[in-house]
Amino acid sequence: MRRLEPTLPDQMKQDSPNSEISRLSRPFVFSDEENESELEKTTNPEKRQRLIYQLATSAWDKGDFARARKFASDLEHKEFRAQFLSAIDYAEAAKAVEEGRPDAALALGKDFPPGFERSLLQTVLAAAQLAKGDSKAAYSLLDAAQRDADNVSTSLRPSLLVAIASVLVRVDRDAALELLTRAVAAFNERDKSEKPGETVRVFTGGASVRGSGRSAAPEPEAYVTANSTGFSKAFYFQGSFRSLALKAKGIEAYELNAKLLRLFSADAERAEAILSQLQDEARLGPALAALAAAYLDAAEIKPVKAPEKQ
């Protein structure tokens, strides 16, 4: 049987700044070497930016963060570039924590600007310090994480406060309950405009170009998403989409679920009083049910199964 080879018409082999038919629009994967070679030859600004983005993401995937920064620094869109670089910085620090090098992660984190990534990294580092038995260092990091969380967007703040509380409860239960109260207030604020259970999308940079008539390429976008499994940072660039998980070793919960509330089972009454302040019934019911399940689980009490009807 003859081997099938991809064939392209001659016009698809030509690059044109006015045509969507170009090397990068073909459904084939090119190596870094090919992309770098093409970057040196092409003068098409849009194509150069796409090649730079591809080379940066490829380096990130391989854990070569210095190379990823080198290419990402040449991205022209200022806001998108800043968001992309901050995600690379976080990924490198998180990897250092996973590899058991918290001191290296702490050194990297010192250059982080105030905000979401720094707060999340401080929480991850606190969990790492607790694993080493250094509760004093962990408490200091968690205190700093809470201060940064105050300046995070309304949509991300509830999940971030829950993440911090899931680590803080192992150091100071009373302080964690106070933080749980703040998290409930943050959920109430968020639920005024968003439905519980929805994936939270927080826009962080770029803007789509819309309109009729002449088509215009959308500007790059970057945004953070939050759900019960954690945070991710998504990037939309010249038609390509990537969502990259922000790894957070040591953080046990991001929502008011049984996984979190199991940590508060020793203070079930206080936790119930706090959760009762939730204003949206769609969130209140599941949260109280999760607390009850966590309490029963911690006490090793199994719910009695109702007898079957004869």
N, C-alpha and C positions, 0 to 999 in steps of 0.2 A: 504494500500500500504506500502510495506516495506521501511523504511528509508534507503537511500543510504549513506554508510559510505566510506570514502577514504581508500583504502587498498594498502599496499605496499608489494612487495616481500621481503623476508628475507634479500637478499643482499643489498637492499636499506636502510635497517635499520642499516647497519654497516658503520662506518667511516673509511676511508682509505686515507692516504696522497697521494696515487698514483691513486686515482679514483675520477672522477668527480661526482660520486654518493655519496652524503653526505647529512647530515641533512639540510645544508643551500642551497642545490641545488633543494630541493623539493619545489613545488609550494604551500606552506602553510605558514601562518604568525605565528610567535612565539612571545610570550610576552617578555617584558624586563626581567621578572623573569626567564623565561626559558633560555633566551640568557645569562644572568649572570651566571646561574647555569652551563650551557654548557661551558662558558669561564673558569670557575674554574676547570673543569675536563679535557678539551682538551689540548694536548701538540702539536698539529699540528700548526706550525707558521702561515701558510696561513689562516687557519680557525680562529685562534685567532684574526688576523687582521680584518677579515671580521666581526666577532662578535663585536669587538671594534667599528668598523665603524657604524654598525647597531645600537648599543647602543647610540653612540654619536648623530646620526641623529634623533633617536627617542626622545632623551632628547631635542634636538633643536626644533623639531616639537611641543613639549609640553611647550616650553618657559622656560625650566630649563637649563639656559645657563651655570651655574656653573657645573652641571653634564655633560653637553655636552663637556665642556672644559676638564673635568677630563678624559673622555674616549679619546677624540681627541688627547690629549697630549701623548697618548701611541701609536699613529700611527707611524710606522717606517719610512715611506718615508718622508724625511725632507722637500722637497719643497711642497708636497701635504699637509703635516701636517700644515705648515705655512699658506698656502692658506685657509685651512679649518678653522683654528683658527681665522684668520682675518675676515672671513665671519661670524663666530659666534659673534665676538666682535661687528661687524657692526650691525648685527641683534638685539643684545641686546640694543645698543644705539638707533637704529631706533625705537624700541618698546617703549623705554622710552620717545622719542619725541611724539609718537602717544598717549601715556598715559598722556601727559601734564607735563612731568618731564624733561624739557630741561636741567636743571642744572645737573641732574644725567647723561644725555647723554654727556654733555660737560665734565664731570669728566671722563667718560669712554674714550672719544675721545682723552684725553691728552696723553694716552699711545699708540695711533695709530702711526705706522711709517709713514713717508712721502709717499704719493702715492694716488692711486685711491680712496680707501675707506675713507681715511681721508678727501680728497677734497670733496667727495660726502656728507659725514656727516657734514662738515662745512657749506655746502650749505643748507642742511636740517635744521641745527641749526639756520642759518641766517633767513630762512623763519619763524621759530618759534619765533625768537626775534622780527621780524617785526609784527607778529600777536599780540605780547605783546606791540607794540608801541615803541620798543627800536631800532631805526634806526641806532644809533651809534654803538651798539654792532653788529648789522647785517652787517654793512659796514665793520667792522674789520674782521668778519668771512669770508665774501665774498672775501676780499683782500687776506686772507690766502688761501682760496680755489683756487683762481687763481694761486697763486704761486705753490701750489701742482700740479695743472693741467699741468703746464709746464713740469713736469717730468713724465707725464702719456704717455702711448704708443700712436703712431700715429693713431691707429685705434679707440681708445676710446676718445682721446682728443676732437674731434669736438663735439660729443654729450655731453660731460661733460661741455665744454665751453657754449654750448647752455643752458644747465640746470642752470649754474651759472647766465647767462645773463637774464634768465626768472625771477630770483629773484632780481638781481641787478637793473633792470629797474624800480623797485618799490622804489628804494632808490636814484639812480643817473642815469638819462636817458642818459646823455652824456657818462658817463663811460660804460653804457650798450651797446651803439652804438659802442664804441671802441672795446668792447669785442666781439660784433657781427662781426666786421671786422676780428678779430683774428680767430673767429670760421669759417668764410668763407675761410680764408687762410688754416686753418686746414682741411676743407673739400676738398679743392683743392689738398692738399698733399695726403690725403687718397684716393681720387678718381683716382689718377694715377695708383693705383694697385687694387682698388676694385670698383665694380659697384654700383651706387646709388640704394637704395632700398633693397640691400642685408643685411641680418642680420650679424652684425659684430661679429666675434669670435676672442677673444684675448687669446691666449694660455699663461697660467701663471705657469704651473708646471707639471712635469711628462713627460713621453715619452712612446709611444707604441712600443712594441717589435714586429718586423716583420721578416719574413723569411720563408723559406721552410724547409721541414723535420720535425725535432722534434718541437713540439708546445711549446710555452712559454707564460705564462700569461702576459698580458699587464701591464705595470706599471700604477699606478694611474694617472689620469689627472684632472686638474682643469683649467677652463677658464671662462672669462667674456663675456657675449653677450650684445649687445646694439641694440635697435631698437626704433621705434617711441613711444613705451609705457614705456620705461625705461631700466634699467640694470638688468641682472640676473647673478648669478654665478652657473656654472654647474660643477658637479663632476662625474667622471667615476671611479668606484672602483670595481675591480674583477667582471666585468660583469653587475654591477648595475649602473644605470644612474639617476641622480637627478639634476633638475634645479630649483634653489630657487631665487625668486624675491628679489632684494635689495630695500626694501621699502624706498620711499623718499617723505614723506609728505611735501607738500608745493611747490614742484617743478612742474611747469606747462607744460614744453615742453622739448624735447630732440632732436628735428629735426627742420629744417627750414620750418615749416608748419604754417597753419593759427592760430593754438593755440598759437604759439610763437609770430607771427608777429602782431597779434591783440594787443599785448602789446606795439608795436612800431608804431601803426597806427597814433599817433599824430605827428610822424616824418617820415611820409611815403616817402617823397622825399629823405631824407638821407638814410633811410633803403633801398630804391630802388637802390640808387647809390652803396651801399655796396653789395647788392645781385648781382648786375650786374657784380661784379668781379668773380662770380662763373665761372669756366672754362668748366665744363661739362654741355652740353645742357640738358642732362637728369635730372640734378638737378636744373639748372637755370630756365627752363620753369615753373615747378611746384612751385618753390619758389616765382617767380614773380606773378603767378596766386594766390597763397596763400596770398601774400601781398595785392593784389587788393581786394580779397574777404574780408580780414580783415578790410581794409580801408572802404569798402562799409558797412560792418556790423557795424563798429564803428560809422559811420555817419548815420546809419539807412537808407541807400539808397539801394533799391532793384534793381537789374539789370532789365532793360526793356526787356520783352519777345518779341521776334520777332513775327510779325503777321503771322498767318497761311496762307499758299498759298491757293488760291481759286482753 
